[in-house]
C-alpha cells in the first residue's frame, strides 16, 4: 500500500478540499482524483506500472461570481520497474509521463505535454520512505507554455494492525512563471474489508506552505478510499 509501484492493482479515490483561491481569496475547490494503478508483467525481471490520475473538479468563486465543474487534465505515467529490489533494498521505477489536455471550462492547461518521471523508495520494517518526481514540457505548439516540475517526498509508518500514518509534500514548480505550489499532507488510513473486498480508508489534513498566484491558501482536507486487487 505504501509503495506507489507495487505489483498490486489498486483504484484510489482521493477527495481534496481547498480554499482561499482566486483574486479575492474567496474561491473553493473540491477535486476528486480517480487513480487506477495497474502493473503489467513484461518478463521475469521487469514490470511496467501504469499510473493514471483523472481529476474531477468542482469549484466556485475561483473566478468571482462563477462556478465550474468538469474533468481536469489527465496525467498518465508509466514506470519501468525491476521486480526485485536493488542494492540496499532500493525499489525504483522510471519512464515517460504525459499531460492530456482533457480539462475544459477553465479547468485545464489546454495544452498537451510530455516528459519523464521517476520514483525511488526503501521499505524497512514498518517504515516506507522515498520520493516521486516528474517534469513536463509542452509539445506541439499551442497557446500555453509548460515547463513544470513535480516533486513528492513521502514517509509512512504502518502498525501491525494495518493503520498507516503518512506525511508527504507535493511541490509543483512552474518554470515559465517562476511560481511554486507546496501543500503538506498528513493522512491516517486503515486497511480493512468491505464485503470481502480489501479496501483502505483514510482521512487527512493539508496545509499550503506556499502557493501560486491566486492559488489555495491555509488549511484543506483530504479523504481517501482505495480498492485493492491482489494478484
LUMMIDO-120361 format. One line per field, with one value per residue: x, y, z of N, C-alpha, C in turn. Coordinates in nm, 4 decimals, padded with zeros to 6 digits. Each point is the difference from the previous one (the first is absolute). Example, Ala and Ser with C-alpha at 12.3 -4.5 7.8 and 13.67 -1.06 7.14 Angstrom:
BEGIN
nX	(01.3190, -00.0350);
nY	(-00.5690, 00.1050);
nZ	(00.7800, -00.0720);
caX	(-00.0890, 00.0820);
caY	(00.1190, 00.1190);
caZ	(00.0000, 00.0060);
cX	(00.0900, -00.0770);
cY	(00.1200, 00.1090);
cZ	(00.0000, 00.0730);
//
This chain:
BEGIN
nX	(00.0816, 00.1145, 00.0034, 00.0241, 00.1021, -00.0738, 00.0269, -00.0846, -00.1092, -00.0131, -00.1104, 00.0618, -00.0822, 00.0567, -00.0745, 00.0344, 00.0057, -00.0050, 00.0530, -00.0526, -00.0777, 00.0741, -00.0345, -00.1191, 00.0678, -00.1075, 00.0821, -00.0720, 00.0626, -00.0835, 00.0999, -00.0703, 00.1149, -00.0308, 00.0610, -00.0222, 00.0536, 00.0570, 00.0509, 00.0923, -00.0059, 00.1244, 00.0703, 00.0948, 00.0521, -00.0915, -00.0528, -00.1126, 00.0129, -00.1290, 00.0195, -00.1316, -00.0005, -00.1277, 00.0176, -00.0932, -00.0281, -00.0271, -00.0115, 00.0073, -00.0292, 00.0577, -00.0930, 00.0151, -00.1001, 00.0907, -00.0462, 00.0874, -00.0449, 00.0818, 00.0558, 00.1020, 00.1228, -00.0017, 00.0598, 00.0716, 00.0367, 00.1196, 00.0108, 00.1187, -00.0330, 00.1204, -00.0222, 00.1324, 00.0043, 00.0612, 00.1213, 00.0145, -00.0705, 00.0705, -00.1190, -00.0012, -00.0380, 00.0016, -00.0422, -00.0878, -00.0333, -00.1335, -00.0170, -00.1212, -00.0193, -00.0461, 00.0689, -00.1256, -00.0672, 00.1190, -00.0020, 00.0612, 00.1143, -00.0893, 00.0866, 00.0365, 00.0428, 00.1307, 00.0493, 00.0734, -00.0081, 00.0178, 00.0184, 00.0371, 00.0090, -00.0035, -00.0101, -00.0118, -00.0361, -00.0451, 00.1226, -00.0561, 00.1077, -00.0276, 00.0019, -00.0971, 00.0439, -00.0357, 00.0261, -00.0793, 00.0075, -00.0440, -00.0911, 00.0495, 00.0639, -00.0775, -00.1001, 00.0277, 00.0926, 00.0552, 00.0518, -00.0365, 00.0515, -00.0274, 00.0004, -00.0057, 00.0701, 00.0212, -00.0652, -00.0041, -00.0861, 00.0134, -00.1076, 00.0233, -00.0885, 00.0940, 00.0426, -00.0180, 00.1099, -00.0426, 00.1236, -00.0525, 00.0743, -00.0680, 00.1291, -00.0596, 00.1056, -00.0586, 00.0835, -00.1151, -00.0823, 00.0972, -00.0879, -00.0284, -00.0452, -00.0268, -00.0863, -00.0173, 00.0051, -00.0930, 00.0114, -00.1148, 00.0425, -00.1100, 00.0751, -00.1100, -00.1186, -00.0541, -00.0796, 00.1119, -00.0274, 00.1313, -00.0093, 00.0497, -00.0332, 00.0112, 00.0554, 00.0015, 00.1044, -00.0143, 00.1251, -00.0415, 00.1218, -00.0293, -00.0303, -00.0516, 00.0180, -00.0855, 00.1024, -00.0194, -00.0632, 00.0831, -00.0999, 00.0179, -00.0720, 00.0173, -00.0797, 00.0255, -00.0341, 00.0665, -00.0384, 00.0242, 00.0816, 00.0309, 00.1188);
nY	(-00.1219, -00.0037, -00.1018, 00.1165, -00.0870, -00.0348, -00.1302, 00.1012, -00.0554, 00.1301, 00.0421, 00.1168, 00.0388, 00.1117, 00.0390, 00.1103, 00.0691, 00.1074, 00.1043, 00.1226, -00.0428, 00.0525, 00.0987, -00.0398, -00.1127, 00.0092, -00.0460, -00.1066, -00.1140, -00.0882, -00.0849, -00.0806, -00.0470, -00.0485, -00.0943, -00.0615, -00.0998, -00.0284, -00.1054, 00.0080, -00.1319, 00.0465, -00.0443, -00.0915, 00.1072, 00.0345, 00.1051, 00.0243, 00.1094, -00.0146, 00.1310, 00.0033, 00.1318, -00.0246, 00.1330, -00.0172, 00.1173, 00.0531, 00.1201, 00.0884, 00.1124, -00.0998, 00.0020, 00.1167, -00.0527, -00.0974, -00.1084, -00.0973, -00.0912, -00.1023, -00.0548, -00.0150, 00.0456, -00.1052, -00.0590, -00.0452, -00.0860, -00.0340, -00.0990, -00.0076, -00.1146, -00.0233, -00.1313, -00.0118, 00.0325, 00.1170, 00.0485, -00.0543, -00.0821, 00.0674, 00.0565, -00.0187, 00.1058, -00.0044, 00.1104, -00.0040, 00.1282, 00.0021, 00.1254, -00.0528, 00.0877, -00.0754, 00.0922, 00.0233, 00.1037, 00.0444, -00.1311, 00.0455, -00.0523, -00.0830, -00.0922, -00.0781, -00.0855, -00.0139, -00.1069, 00.0076, -00.1222, 00.0058, -00.1164, 00.0278, -00.1179, -00.0011, -00.1288, 00.0426, -00.1260, 00.0817, 00.0399, 00.0978, 00.0242, 00.1106, 00.0046, 00.0743, 00.0017, 00.1114, 00.0093, 00.1035, -00.0197, 00.1178, -00.0633, 00.0290, 00.0980, 00.1008, 00.0419, -00.1188, 00.0735, -00.1215, 00.0258, -00.1206, 00.0185, -00.1290, 00.0232, -00.1317, 00.0551, -00.1206, -00.0122, -00.1310, -00.0196, -00.1321, -00.0035, -00.0915, 00.0894, 00.0347, 00.0787, 00.0931, 00.0574, 00.0953, 00.0442, 00.0929, 00.0425, 00.0911, 00.0169, 00.1055, -00.0014, 00.1152, -00.0561, -00.0038, -00.0175, -00.0905, -00.0996, -00.0075, -00.1257, 00.0105, -00.1008, -00.0008, -00.1329, -00.0180, -00.1321, -00.0508, -00.1251, -00.0731, -00.1094, -00.0229, -00.0549, 00.0184, -00.0871, -00.0179, 00.1265, -00.0230, 00.0872, 00.1166, 00.0406, 00.1241, 00.0806, 00.1267, 00.0737, 00.1164, 00.0465, 00.1135, -00.0561, -00.0241, 00.1012, -00.0387, 00.0953, 00.0466, -00.0729, -00.1251, 00.0265, -00.0040, -00.0430, -00.1264, -00.0860, -00.1260, -00.0639, -00.1246, -00.0587, -00.1110, -00.0457, -00.1161, -00.0376, -00.0780, -00.0148);
nZ	(00.0000, 00.0685, -00.0870, -00.0605, -00.0040, 00.1061, -00.0033, 00.0037, -00.0507, -00.0175, 00.0588, -00.0059, 00.0989, -00.0412, 00.1028, -00.0673, 00.1123, -00.0814, 00.0637, 00.0064, -00.1017, -00.0963, -00.0820, 00.0455, -00.0211, -00.0773, -00.0920, -00.0348, 00.0264, -00.0557, 00.0240, -00.0779, 00.0486, -00.1190, 00.0717, -00.1166, 00.0676, -00.1166, 00.0660, -00.0950, 00.0035, -00.0115, 00.1040, 00.0188, -00.0568, -00.0919, 00.0639, -00.0650, 00.0752, -00.0276, 00.0073, 00.0135, -00.0186, 00.0304, -00.0096, 00.0915, -00.0569, 00.1192, -00.0596, 00.0988, -00.0639, -00.0687, -00.0958, 00.0609, 00.0730, -00.0153, -00.0584, 00.0162, -00.0842, 00.0223, -00.1070, 00.0829, -00.0116, -00.0798, 00.1038, -00.1026, 00.0954, -00.0480, 00.0876, -00.0590, 00.0628, 00.0559, -00.0183, 00.0061, 00.1314, -00.0192, -00.0188, 00.1195, -00.0768, -00.0921, 00.0062, -00.1316, -00.0681, -00.1317, -00.0630, -00.0998, -00.0101, -00.0040, -00.0404, 00.0195, -00.0996, 00.1004, 00.0661, 00.0207, -00.0470, -00.0434, -00.0297, -00.1093, -00.0446, -00.0578, 00.0454, -00.1028, 00.0942, -00.0022, 00.0623, 00.1086, 00.0548, 00.1323, 00.0617, 00.1243, 00.0610, 00.1330, 00.0309, 00.1255, 00.0216, 00.0927, -00.0374, -00.0702, -00.0746, -00.0666, -00.1331, -00.0516, -00.1263, -00.0618, -00.1300, -00.0277, -00.1341, -00.0451, -00.0752, -00.1205, 00.0589, -00.0291, 00.0753, 00.0574, 00.0599, -00.0054, 00.1158, 00.0473, 00.1211, 00.0172, 00.1327, 00.0325, 00.1002, 00.0515, 00.1149, 00.0261, 00.0972, -00.0069, 00.0773, 00.0955, 00.0469, -00.0905, 00.0977, -00.0942, 00.0482, -00.0814, -00.0196, -00.0805, -00.0988, -00.0675, -00.0267, -00.0537, -00.0834, -00.0280, -00.0901, -00.0649, 00.1051, 00.0237, 00.0116, 00.1317, -00.0060, 00.1307, -00.0220, 00.1323, -00.0162, 00.0928, -00.0183, 00.0428, -00.0272, -00.0205, -00.0057, -00.0744, 00.0233, -00.1194, 00.0621, 00.0674, -00.0345, -00.0175, 00.0990, -00.0361, 00.1214, -00.0490, 00.0909, -00.0399, 00.0358, -00.0626, -00.0070, -00.0571, 00.0049, -00.1269, -00.0778, -00.1151, -00.0883, 00.0914, 00.0513, 00.0435, 00.1138, 00.1041, 00.0769, -00.0322, -00.0701, 00.0397, -00.0854, 00.0430, -00.1145, 00.0354, -00.1182, 00.0622, -00.0990, 00.1070, -00.0559);
caX	(-00.0816, 00.0838, 00.0881, -00.0815, 00.0222, -00.0100, -00.0671, -00.1320, -00.1009, -00.0757, -00.0760, -00.0086, -00.0865, 00.0568, -00.0762, 00.0693, -00.0713, 00.0900, -00.0723, 00.0848, 00.0466, -00.0505, 00.0504, -00.0512, 00.0210, -00.1286, -00.0339, 00.0223, 00.0057, 00.0045, 00.0630, -00.0007, 00.0966, -00.0219, 00.1366, 00.0286, 00.1390, -00.0047, 00.1302, 00.0007, 00.1228, 00.0694, 00.0759, 00.0284, 00.0753, -00.0498, -00.1407, -00.0381, -00.1078, -00.0808, -00.0589, -00.0827, -00.0697, -00.1111, -00.0588, -00.1365, 00.0111, -00.1146, 00.0524, -00.0878, 00.0586, 00.1403, -00.0260, -00.1075, -00.1364, -00.0262, 00.0356, 00.0389, 00.0031, 00.0403, 00.1233, 00.1238, 00.0971, 00.0409, 00.1434, 00.0246, 00.1400, 00.0416, 00.1253, 00.0686, 00.0499, 00.0436, -00.0874, 00.0681, 00.0742, 00.1402, 00.0991, -00.0462, -00.1454, -00.0603, -00.1071, -00.0020, -00.0637, 00.0147, -00.0612, -00.0599, -00.1227, -00.0727, -00.1121, -00.1013, -00.0794, -00.1422, -00.0695, -00.0713, -00.0712, 00.0993, 00.0467, 00.1219, 00.0993, -00.0314, 00.1273, 00.0624, 00.1366, 00.0634, 00.1258, 00.0556, -00.0383, 00.0770, -00.0297, 00.0955, -00.0413, 00.0488, -00.0896, 00.0755, -00.0956, -00.1282, 00.0221, 00.0225, 00.0366, 00.0516, -00.0462, -00.0463, 00.0200, -00.0118, 00.0099, -00.0808, 00.0187, -00.1049, 00.0351, -00.0871, -00.0528, -00.1137, 00.0035, 00.0473, 00.1353, 00.0069, 00.1240, -00.0472, 00.0597, -00.0758, 00.0855, -00.0810, 00.0617, -00.1007, 00.0396, -00.1188, 00.0199, -00.1141, -00.0038, -00.0340, -00.1431, -00.0298, -00.0165, 00.1145, 00.0125, 00.0818, 00.0306, 00.0650, -00.0243, -00.0237, 00.0485, -00.0001, 00.0656, -00.0269, 00.1193, -00.0390, -00.0439, 00.0828, -00.0994, 00.0050, -00.1120, 00.0566, -00.0814, 00.0531, -00.1140, 00.0105, -00.1179, -00.0094, -00.0819, -00.0167, -00.0289, -00.1081, -00.0751, -00.1417, -00.0599, 00.1060, 00.0886, 00.0982, -00.0035, 00.0661, -00.0814, 00.0856, -00.0395, 00.1189, 00.0005, 00.1062, 00.0269, 00.0710, 00.1147, 00.0250, -00.1024, 00.0110, -00.0852, -00.1433, -00.0172, -00.0579, 00.0710, -00.0432, -00.0252, -00.0953, -00.0304, 00.0133, -00.0613, 00.0571, -00.0559, 00.0775, -00.0366, 00.1210, -00.0230, 00.1256, 00.0201);
caY	(00.1219, 00.1190, 00.0001, 00.0433, -00.0843, -00.1404, -00.0890, -00.0086, 00.0827, 00.0795, 00.1139, 00.0978, 00.1176, 00.0964, 00.1244, 00.1123, 00.1283, 00.1136, 00.1277, 00.1179, 00.0006, 00.1065, 00.1356, 00.0549, -00.1027, -00.0521, -00.1214, -00.1315, -00.1043, -00.1427, -00.0766, -00.1451, -00.0669, -00.1432, -00.0398, -00.1428, -00.0422, -00.1356, -00.0556, -00.0883, -00.0791, 00.0006, -00.1251, -00.0510, 00.0967, 00.1368, 00.0378, 00.1337, 00.0472, 00.1087, 00.0819, 00.1029, 00.0896, 00.0704, 00.0910, 00.0490, 00.1259, 00.0890, 00.1182, 00.1178, 00.1306, 00.0119, 00.1193, 00.0572, -00.0027, -00.1109, -00.1344, -00.0900, -00.1425, -00.0815, -00.0781, 00.0729, -00.0651, -00.1332, -00.0294, -00.1432, -00.0349, -00.1391, -00.0270, -00.1265, -00.0254, -00.1372, -00.0721, -00.0173, 00.1184, 00.0052, 00.0055, 00.0694, -00.0046, 00.1117, -00.0267, 00.1170, -00.0094, 00.1215, -00.0104, 00.1229, 00.0537, 00.0805, 00.0828, -00.0007, 00.1216, -00.0350, 00.0981, 00.1081, 00.0910, 00.0609, -00.0999, -00.0639, 00.0830, 00.0049, -00.0205, -00.1303, 00.0068, -00.1294, 00.0119, -00.1189, -00.0169, -00.1019, -00.0183, -00.0841, -00.0147, -00.1127, -00.0466, -00.0588, -00.0291, 00.0690, 00.1308, 00.0184, 00.1388, 00.0178, 00.1186, -00.0122, 00.1278, 00.0039, 00.1309, 00.0068, 00.1098, 00.0054, -00.0679, 00.0211, 00.1360, 00.0337, 00.1320, -00.0074, -00.0505, -00.0852, -00.0595, -00.0149, -00.1088, -00.0487, -00.0761, -00.0475, -00.0867, -00.0600, -00.0962, -00.0581, -00.1028, -00.0912, -00.0778, -00.1410, -00.0173, 00.0573, 00.1452, 00.0629, 00.1440, 00.0477, 00.1426, 00.0298, 00.1310, -00.0112, 00.1266, 00.0243, 00.1252, 00.0463, 00.0707, 00.1081, 00.1150, 00.0037, -00.0050, -00.1264, -00.0471, -00.0948, -00.0499, -00.1045, -00.0857, -00.1066, -00.0861, -00.1235, -00.0936, -00.1340, -00.1080, -00.0821, -00.0657, 00.0306, -00.1110, -00.0850, 00.0773, 00.0787, 00.1437, 00.0879, 00.1190, 00.0959, 00.1396, 00.0779, 00.1463, 00.0545, 00.1412, 00.0594, 00.0764, 00.0979, -00.0163, 00.0833, 00.1177, -00.0339, -00.1404, -00.0264, 00.0483, -00.0517, -00.1413, -00.0760, -00.1331, -00.1097, -00.1299, -00.0992, -00.1354, -00.0754, -00.1400, -00.0771, -00.1262, -00.0744, -00.0867);
caZ	(00.0000, 00.0097, -00.1161, -00.1147, -00.1180, 00.0407, -00.0943, 00.0602, -00.0657, 00.0955, -00.0525, 00.1080, -00.0105, 00.0948, -00.0026, 00.0632, 00.0130, 00.0159, 00.0060, -00.0113, -00.1381, -00.0841, 00.0207, 00.1255, 00.1030, 00.0440, -00.0737, 00.0599, -00.1020, 00.0292, -00.1066, 00.0193, -00.0860, -00.0215, -00.0333, -00.0134, -00.0166, -00.0549, -00.0374, -00.1169, 00.0012, -00.1279, -00.0053, 00.1338, 00.0794, -00.0087, -00.0104, -00.0440, 00.0866, -00.0553, 00.1075, -00.0625, 00.0933, -00.0649, 00.0975, -00.0178, 00.0735, 00.0204, 00.0673, -00.0001, 00.0309, -00.0385, -00.0802, 00.0822, -00.0495, -00.0912, 00.0461, -00.1087, 00.0324, -00.1130, 00.0063, -00.0194, -00.0870, 00.0438, 00.0010, -00.0215, 00.0224, -00.0149, 00.0689, -00.0174, 00.1346, 00.0275, 00.0914, 00.1275, 00.0448, -00.0356, 00.1070, 00.1193, 00.0084, -00.0727, -00.0969, -00.0866, -00.1300, -00.0800, -00.1315, -00.0517, 00.0574, -00.0976, 00.0437, -00.1050, 00.0189, 00.0098, 00.0817, -00.0681, 00.0888, 00.0892, 00.0951, -00.0471, -00.0674, -00.1430, -00.0679, 00.0213, 00.0502, 00.0228, 00.0727, 00.0651, 00.1396, 00.0712, 00.1413, 00.0720, 00.1387, 00.0773, 00.1036, 00.1096, 00.1056, -00.0140, -00.0615, -00.1436, -00.0286, -00.1349, -00.0717, -00.1382, -00.0685, -00.1461, -00.0645, -00.1209, -00.0947, -00.1018, -00.1253, -00.1148, -00.0131, 00.0840, 00.0615, 00.1371, 00.0215, 00.1188, 00.0494, 00.1370, 00.0773, 00.1160, 00.0907, 00.1122, 00.1001, 00.0880, 00.1021, 00.0615, 00.1030, 00.0057, 00.1232, -00.0221, -00.0271, -00.1325, -00.0049, -00.0653, 00.0212, -00.1115, -00.0150, -00.1280, -00.0611, -00.1442, -00.0525, -00.1442, -00.0348, -00.1361, -00.0443, -00.0912, 00.0792, 00.1204, 00.1061, 00.0735, 00.0810, 00.0958, 00.1108, 00.0866, 00.0314, 00.1000, -00.0087, 00.0778, -00.0765, 00.0585, -00.0934, 00.0514, -00.1072, -00.0167, -00.0742, -00.0522, -00.0874, 00.0744, -00.0258, 00.0952, 00.0238, 00.0671, 00.0155, 00.0275, -00.0099, -00.0844, 00.0236, -00.1118, 00.0465, -00.1056, -00.1021, -00.1188, -00.0015, 00.0015, 00.0361, 00.1331, 00.1174, 00.1293, 00.0237, -00.0798, 00.0521, -00.0959, 00.0284, -00.0910, -00.0053, -00.0974, -00.0199, -00.0271, -00.0708, 00.0015, -00.1155);
cX	(00.0846, 00.0968, -00.0801, 00.0214, 00.0012, -00.0723, -00.1382, -00.0944, -00.0782, -00.0752, -00.0263, -00.0980, 00.0447, -00.0731, 00.0746, -00.0909, 00.1021, -00.0802, 00.0994, 00.0542, -00.0578, 00.0520, -00.0470, 00.0082, -00.1299, -00.0371, 00.0305, -00.0081, -00.0025, 00.0621, -00.0012, 00.0956, -00.0315, 00.1307, 00.0137, 00.1492, -00.0004, 00.1412, -00.0145, 00.1331, 00.0623, 00.0803, 00.0284, 00.0639, -00.0628, -00.1519, -00.0107, -00.1215, -00.0696, -00.0701, -00.0709, -00.0658, -00.1031, -00.0642, -00.1414, -00.0166, -00.1355, 00.0492, -00.0985, 00.0775, 00.1513, 00.0125, -00.1206, -00.1353, -00.0321, 00.0370, 00.0279, 00.0034, 00.0457, 00.1276, 00.1191, 00.0920, 00.0457, 00.1521, 00.0180, 00.1496, 00.0219, 00.1366, 00.0510, 00.0732, 00.0476, -00.0931, 00.0610, 00.0716, 00.1469, 00.0904, -00.0524, -00.1505, -00.0710, -00.1031, -00.0114, -00.0755, 00.0155, -00.0636, -00.0584, -00.1255, -00.0631, -00.1100, -00.0973, -00.0949, -00.1503, -00.0801, -00.0630, -00.0578, 00.0934, 00.0563, 00.1293, 00.0890, -00.0273, 00.1261, 00.0532, 00.1433, 00.0513, 00.1316, 00.0432, -00.0439, 00.0833, -00.0467, 00.1072, -00.0426, 00.0687, -00.1051, 00.0825, -00.0933, -00.1329, 00.0107, 00.0154, 00.0347, 00.0633, -00.0535, -00.0412, 00.0145, -00.0328, 00.0261, -00.0722, 00.0375, -00.1166, 00.0528, -00.0992, -00.0581, -00.1195, 00.0224, 00.0599, 00.1403, 00.0032, 00.1435, -00.0174, 00.0632, -00.0884, 00.0922, -00.0791, 00.0823, -00.1069, 00.0662, -00.1273, 00.0399, -00.1272, 00.0090, -00.0347, -00.1483, -00.0467, -00.0513, 00.1253, -00.0069, 00.0998, 00.0157, 00.0681, -00.0204, -00.0096, 00.0367, -00.0093, 00.0653, -00.0216, 00.1181, -00.0333, -00.0341, 00.0795, -00.0878, -00.0005, -00.1318, 00.0528, -00.0994, 00.0751, -00.1183, 00.0346, -00.1281, 00.0148, -00.0960, -00.0015, -00.0344, -00.1046, -00.0660, -00.1448, -00.0606, 00.1034, 00.0980, 00.1013, -00.0053, 00.0829, -00.0820, 00.0838, -00.0580, 00.1254, -00.0230, 00.1156, 00.0144, 00.0852, 00.1116, 00.0404, -00.1031, 00.0273, -00.0890, -00.1455, -00.0251, -00.0566, 00.0880, -00.0521, -00.0203, -00.1005, -00.0184, 00.0108, -00.0700, 00.0477, -00.0746, 00.0724, -00.0468, 00.1242, -00.0356, 00.1318, 00.0079, 00.0261);
cY	(00.1264, 00.0139, 00.0379, -00.0815, -00.1476, -00.0808, -00.0336, 00.0913, 00.0760, 00.1102, 00.0939, 00.1104, 00.0964, 00.1331, 00.1063, 00.1225, 00.1097, 00.1289, 00.1151, 00.0198, 00.1218, 00.1370, 00.0602, -00.0998, -00.0607, -00.1325, -00.1271, -00.1059, -00.1381, -00.0699, -00.1473, -00.0603, -00.1490, -00.0554, -00.1524, -00.0237, -00.1470, -00.0461, -00.0972, -00.0748, -00.0024, -00.1278, -00.0426, 00.1037, 00.1383, 00.0065, 00.1381, 00.0410, 00.1169, 00.0721, 00.1183, 00.0844, 00.0797, 00.0922, 00.0436, 00.1194, 00.0691, 00.1204, 00.1153, 00.1217, 00.0037, 00.1138, 00.0661, -00.0023, -00.1143, -00.1322, -00.0863, -00.1430, -00.0761, -00.0769, 00.0925, -00.0753, -00.1328, -00.0124, -00.1510, -00.0267, -00.1482, -00.0166, -00.1390, -00.0291, -00.1441, -00.0671, -00.0124, 00.1291, -00.0092, 00.0026, 00.0825, 00.0022, 00.1116, -00.0513, 00.1241, -00.0293, 00.1319, -00.0210, 00.1319, 00.0412, 00.0939, 00.0789, 00.0094, 00.1174, -00.0276, 00.1029, 00.1089, 00.0957, 00.0593, -00.0974, -00.0675, 00.0960, 00.0151, -00.0179, -00.1396, 00.0199, -00.1413, 00.0219, -00.1324, -00.0018, -00.1108, -00.0055, -00.0903, -00.0047, -00.1190, -00.0353, -00.0750, -00.0231, 00.0666, 00.1309, -00.0111, 00.1462, 00.0085, 00.1271, -00.0378, 00.1369, -00.0137, 00.1420, -00.0072, 00.1232, -00.0001, -00.0577, 00.0414, 00.1387, 00.0223, 00.1339, 00.0011, -00.0573, -00.0786, -00.0453, -00.0094, -00.1224, -00.0335, -00.0867, -00.0355, -00.0934, -00.0532, -00.0915, -00.0518, -00.1076, -00.0825, -00.0858, -00.1460, -00.0247, 00.0861, 00.1433, 00.0597, 00.1518, 00.0531, 00.1512, 00.0190, 00.1467, -00.0202, 00.1345, 00.0024, 00.1354, 00.0293, 00.0858, 00.1158, 00.1258, 00.0166, 00.0046, -00.1391, -00.0267, -00.1094, -00.0320, -00.1092, -00.0804, -00.0998, -00.0812, -00.1205, -00.0917, -00.1350, -00.0984, -00.0919, -00.0713, 00.0468, -00.1100, -00.0928, 00.0700, 00.0773, 00.1473, 00.0710, 00.1284, 00.0989, 00.1396, 00.0792, 00.1491, 00.0415, 00.1490, 00.0529, 00.0896, 00.1071, -00.0256, 00.0932, 00.1234, -00.0417, -00.1466, -00.0160, 00.0543, -00.0705, -00.1505, -00.0569, -00.1379, -00.1034, -00.1244, -00.0996, -00.1321, -00.0738, -00.1447, -00.0768, -00.1333, -00.0766, -00.0972, -00.1430);
cZ	(00.0000, -00.1170, -00.1239, -00.1261, 00.0389, -00.1077, 00.0537, -00.0765, 00.1072, -00.0738, 00.1167, -00.0368, 00.1106, -00.0158, 00.0787, 00.0044, 00.0266, -00.0067, -00.0106, -00.1403, -00.0727, 00.0397, 00.1317, 00.1155, 00.0513, -00.0672, 00.0775, -00.1092, 00.0638, -00.1208, 00.0370, -00.1012, -00.0059, -00.0567, -00.0052, -00.0221, -00.0409, -00.0348, -00.1169, -00.0008, -00.1392, -00.0220, 00.1433, 00.0903, 00.0090, -00.0039, -00.0643, 00.0817, -00.0679, 00.1153, -00.0638, 00.1079, -00.0793, 00.1030, -00.0417, 00.0926, 00.0096, 00.0792, -00.0116, 00.0441, -00.0174, -00.1003, 00.0651, -00.0698, -00.0922, 00.0663, -00.1217, 00.0526, -00.1238, 00.0269, -00.0209, -00.0945, 00.0604, -00.0080, -00.0082, 00.0118, -00.0248, 00.0665, -00.0380, 00.1304, 00.0138, 00.1003, 00.1394, 00.0384, -00.0369, 00.1211, 00.1173, 00.0153, -00.0736, -00.1011, -00.0876, -00.1297, -00.0728, -00.1357, -00.0453, 00.0769, -00.1019, 00.0694, -00.1165, 00.0226, -00.0031, 00.0795, -00.0842, 00.1017, 00.1061, 00.1038, -00.0435, -00.0751, -00.1489, -00.0840, 00.0336, 00.0480, 00.0244, 00.0726, 00.0580, 00.1455, 00.0616, 00.1446, 00.0598, 00.1465, 00.0645, 00.1041, 00.1037, 00.1174, -00.0275, -00.0764, -00.1508, -00.0235, -00.1380, -00.0624, -00.1418, -00.0649, -00.1478, -00.0494, -00.1338, -00.0822, -00.0988, -00.1309, -00.1076, -00.0125, 00.0906, 00.0680, 00.1395, 00.0050, 00.1314, 00.0213, 00.1506, 00.0650, 00.1191, 00.0844, 00.1246, 00.0898, 00.0958, 00.1020, 00.0652, 00.1000, 00.0095, 00.1249, -00.0307, -00.0286, -00.1178, 00.0025, -00.0634, 00.0179, -00.1033, 00.0040, -00.1346, -00.0356, -00.1499, -00.0644, -00.1524, -00.0252, -00.1473, -00.0446, -00.0937, 00.0789, 00.1291, 00.1249, 00.0620, 00.0705, 00.0919, 00.1115, 00.0769, 00.0524, 00.1097, -00.0035, 00.0918, -00.0740, 00.0689, -00.1105, 00.0618, -00.1175, 00.0016, -00.0857, -00.0617, -00.0916, 00.0840, -00.0414, 00.1068, 00.0087, 00.0802, 00.0050, 00.0334, -00.0108, -00.0889, 00.0283, -00.1146, 00.0538, -00.1008, -00.1089, -00.1173, 00.0138, -00.0169, 00.0317, 00.1399, 00.1113, 00.1243, 00.0004, -00.0981, 00.0614, -00.1109, 00.0532, -00.1054, 00.0138, -00.1117, -00.0035, -00.0469, -00.0639, -00.0057, -00.1158, 00.0461);
//
